[in-house]
Amino acid sequence: MKATVHVALKTGVLDPQGKAVADTLARMGYKEVKGARIGKVIELDLADGLSREAAEAHVKEMCEKLLANTVIESYRIDLGA
Protein backbone atom coordinates (compact mmCIF):
# COMPACT_ATOMS: atom_id res chain seq x y z
CA MET A 1 0.00 0.00 0.00
CA LYS A 2 1.18 3.50 -0.75
CA ALA A 3 0.52 6.51 1.46
CA THR A 4 0.97 10.04 0.21
CA VAL A 5 1.32 12.81 2.79
CA HIS A 6 0.77 16.41 1.70
CA VAL A 7 2.31 18.92 4.13
CA ALA A 8 1.67 22.66 3.91
CA LEU A 9 2.11 25.70 6.09
CA LYS A 10 -1.01 26.63 8.02
CA THR A 11 -2.98 29.68 6.96
CA GLY A 12 -1.44 32.79 8.48
CA VAL A 13 2.08 31.36 8.73
CA LEU A 14 4.55 33.41 6.68
CA ASP A 15 5.97 31.57 3.68
CA PRO A 16 9.12 33.40 2.51
CA GLN A 17 9.89 30.74 -0.11
CA GLY A 18 6.38 31.03 -1.54
CA LYS A 19 6.66 34.83 -1.59
CA ALA A 20 9.99 34.61 -3.44
CA VAL A 21 8.47 32.27 -6.03
CA ALA A 22 5.41 34.52 -6.53
CA ASP A 23 7.59 37.63 -6.83
CA THR A 24 9.90 35.96 -9.35
CA LEU A 25 6.99 34.70 -11.44
CA ALA A 26 5.55 38.23 -11.50
CA ARG A 27 8.91 39.61 -12.66
CA MET A 28 8.95 36.95 -15.38
CA GLY A 29 5.68 38.32 -16.71
CA TYR A 30 3.19 36.00 -15.04
CA LYS A 31 1.11 38.83 -13.61
CA GLU A 32 -1.85 36.53 -12.94
CA VAL A 33 0.04 34.91 -10.03
CA LYS A 34 -1.03 36.75 -6.90
CA GLY A 35 0.62 34.42 -4.39
CA ALA A 36 2.28 31.05 -3.90
CA ARG A 37 2.60 28.63 -1.01
CA ILE A 38 5.33 26.00 -0.91
CA GLY A 39 4.72 22.61 0.67
CA LYS A 40 6.03 19.09 0.41
CA VAL A 41 4.75 15.70 -0.68
CA ILE A 42 6.01 12.53 1.00
CA GLU A 43 5.34 9.11 -0.54
CA LEU A 44 5.55 6.11 1.77
CA ASP A 45 5.52 2.48 0.62
CA LEU A 46 3.86 0.47 3.39
CA ALA A 47 4.07 -3.26 4.04
CA ASP A 48 1.47 -5.52 2.43
CA GLY A 49 -1.23 -6.91 4.69
CA LEU A 50 -1.74 -3.73 6.69
CA SER A 51 -5.40 -2.76 7.01
CA ARG A 52 -6.42 0.70 5.77
CA GLU A 53 -7.37 1.67 9.32
CA ALA A 54 -3.99 0.59 10.73
CA ALA A 55 -2.12 2.22 7.85
CA GLU A 56 -3.93 5.52 8.37
CA ALA A 57 -3.31 5.41 12.12
CA HIS A 58 0.40 4.64 11.66
CA VAL A 59 0.92 7.34 9.04
CA LYS A 60 -0.95 9.86 11.21
CA GLU A 61 1.41 8.99 14.08
CA MET A 62 4.42 9.42 11.74
CA CYS A 63 3.13 12.85 10.74
CA GLU A 64 2.58 13.94 14.33
CA LYS A 65 6.02 12.72 15.44
CA LEU A 66 8.26 13.51 12.46
CA LEU A 67 6.87 14.35 9.04
CA ALA A 68 5.03 17.58 9.90
CA ASN A 69 5.69 20.36 12.36
CA THR A 70 2.10 20.53 13.56
CA VAL A 71 2.64 23.90 15.23
CA ILE A 72 2.99 25.61 11.84
CA GLU A 73 2.07 22.91 9.29
CA SER A 74 -1.04 20.94 8.43
CA TYR A 75 -1.06 17.62 6.62
CA ARG A 76 -3.38 15.42 4.58
CA ILE A 77 -3.00 11.67 4.11
CA ASP A 78 -4.05 9.88 0.92
CA LEU A 79 -3.97 6.08 0.97
CA GLY A 80 -3.62 4.26 -2.34
CA ALA A 81 -3.61 0.61 -3.35
N, C-alpha and C positions, 0 to 999 in steps of 0.2 A: 504494500500500500504506500502511496505517496502522500505526503502532507506538504502543503504550501502555506507558508506564513508570510503575510503582508504586514510590514511594520511601518508606521508613519508617525510623524510628530503630531501631538494633540493640537487641536485648534487653540490658537492663542500663544503657542510656543514659537518664538522667533526661529526662522529657518534661513540663516545666512547663505547657505549653499543654494537654496531655492531662489533667494533674492538675486544672487549673482547670476544664476542661469537665466532668470527672467530678464534681468537688465541686459545681459549679453545678447539674448534673442532680440530684444527691442532694438539694440544698436545694429544688429544684423538686418534689420528691416521687418521683422515679424512684429508689427505694431499691435496685432490682435492679441498677443500674449500679455495678460494683465497681471499674472503672478504664476509662480511655480512652487511646488513643494517636493522635496526630495525624500524618498523613503528607501526601503530595502525589501527584497523578496528572498526568502530562505526556502529551499526545497529540501525536504527530508525523505529519505527512503526508509520505510519502516519494515520490520520483520513481518513475514507472512504469518497468518493465523491470528493476528491481533484483531479483536473486535473493533468496530467503528467507535463504540463508546469508550473503550480502553485507549484507543489511539488518540481520540480527541482529548481525553483527560491527561494523557501523558504529554502530548504536545502543548497543552495549556500550561502544564507544570513547567515544561522547558522554557516557555515564553516568560512566565512569571519569574523564573530563577535566573535565566541567562539571555535569552534571545531578544527581549525587549526591556527597555528601561521604562517601567510602567509609571514612573513619576511624570515623564514628559512624552512618552510614546504610547500609542494604542496599537493593537494588533488584531488581525483577522486570520482565522485558520480555515483553509479549504482542504478537505480530504478527498483524494481521488481513488481510483481503483488500484 
